[in-house]
């Protein structure tokens, strides 16, 4: 799904609060779809999918131009998946540390 497709659905639904909720549901449902499509089994792959879907939501919010919370997707994800959210945070921090170490080793710091 692309932000422009989501925006068209939102426009067709009349740009109501209910239409915003439906857009958020559609974005949220991208996670399992992409996980299956990409056969994502590693934590890093799941983190990448989460980030991609969050970017989709934020692109939709920018294009819509309405007062929609750009953090709504992340907030819903945190509430519905607290354990996964905590795991994603650990994975992201671990990847940051690995990037830093690689930069120091490869960059000559």
C-alpha positions in Angstrom: 0.0 0.0 0.0 1.2 3.5 -0.8 0.3 6.8 1.0 -1.5 8.1 -2.2 -3.7 5.0 -2.2 -4.5 5.5 1.5 -5.2 9.1 0.8 -7.7 8.2 -2.0 -9.6 5.9 0.4 -9.6 8.6 3.0 -10.9 11.2 0.5 -13.5 8.7 -0.8 -14.7 8.1 2.8 -15.3 11.8 3.3 -12.3 12.7 5.4 -14.2 12.0 8.7 -12.8 10.8 12.0 -14.2 7.4 11.1 -12.2 7.6 7.8 -9.1 8.4 9.9 -9.6 5.3 12.0 -10.1 3.2 8.9 -6.9 4.5 7.5 -5.1 3.7 10.7 -6.5 0.2 10.6 -5.4 -0.3 7.0 -1.9 0.8 7.9 -1.8 -1.4 11.0 -2.8 -4.4 8.9 0.2 -3.8 6.7 2.4 -5.3 9.4 1.2 -8.9 9.2 0.8 -8.6 5.4 4.4 -7.5 4.9 5.7 -10.0 7.5 4.1 -12.9 5.6 5.0 -11.5 2.1 8.6 -11.0 3.0 8.8 -14.1 5.2 10.2 -11.9 8.0 11.4 -14.1 10.8 14.2 -12.2 12.4 13.8 -9.3 14.9 15.7 -7.0 12.6 13.3 -7.8 9.7 10.3 -7.1 11.9 11.9 -3.8 13.0 12.4 -2.8 9.4 8.8 -3.5 8.6 7.6 -1.5 11.6 9.7 1.5 10.5 8.4 1.2 6.9 4.8 1.1 8.0 5.3 4.0 10.4 6.8 5.9 7.4 3.7 5.0 5.4 1.4 6.5 8.1 3.5 9.6 8.4 3.5 10.1 4.6 -0.3 9.7 4.7 -0.6 12.3 7.5 1.6 14.8 5.5 -0.4 14.3 2.3 -3.8 14.6 4.1 -3.0 18.0 5.5 -5.7 17.5 8.1 -5.0 17.6 11.9 -4.1 13.9 12.2 -1.6 12.8 14.9 1.5 11.6 13.1 2.3 9.4 16.1 -1.1 7.6 16.1 0.3 4.5 14.5 3.1 4.2 16.9 0.8 4.9 19.9 -1.6 2.2 18.8 1.2 -0.3 18.2 2.6 0.4 21.7 -0.8 -0.2 23.3 -1.7 -3.3 21.3 1.8 -4.9 21.4 3.6 -3.7 24.5 6.0 -6.7 24.6 6.8 -6.4 20.9 7.3 -2.7 21.3 9.8 -3.2 24.1 11.6 -5.8 22.0 11.8 -3.5 19.0 13.4 -0.8 21.2 16.0 -3.3 22.4 16.7 -4.4 18.8 17.0 -0.8 17.6 19.5 0.1 20.4 21.5 -3.0 19.6 21.7 -2.1 16.0 22.8 1.4 16.9 25.6 0.0 19.0 26.7 -2.3 16.2 26.7 0.6 13.7 28.8 2.6 16.1 31.3 -0.2 16.6 31.5 -0.8 12.8 32.0 2.9 12.3 34.9 3.0 14.7 36.5 -0.1 13.3 36.0 0.7 9.6 36.2 4.5 10.0 39.4 4.5 11.9 38.1 6.4 14.9 
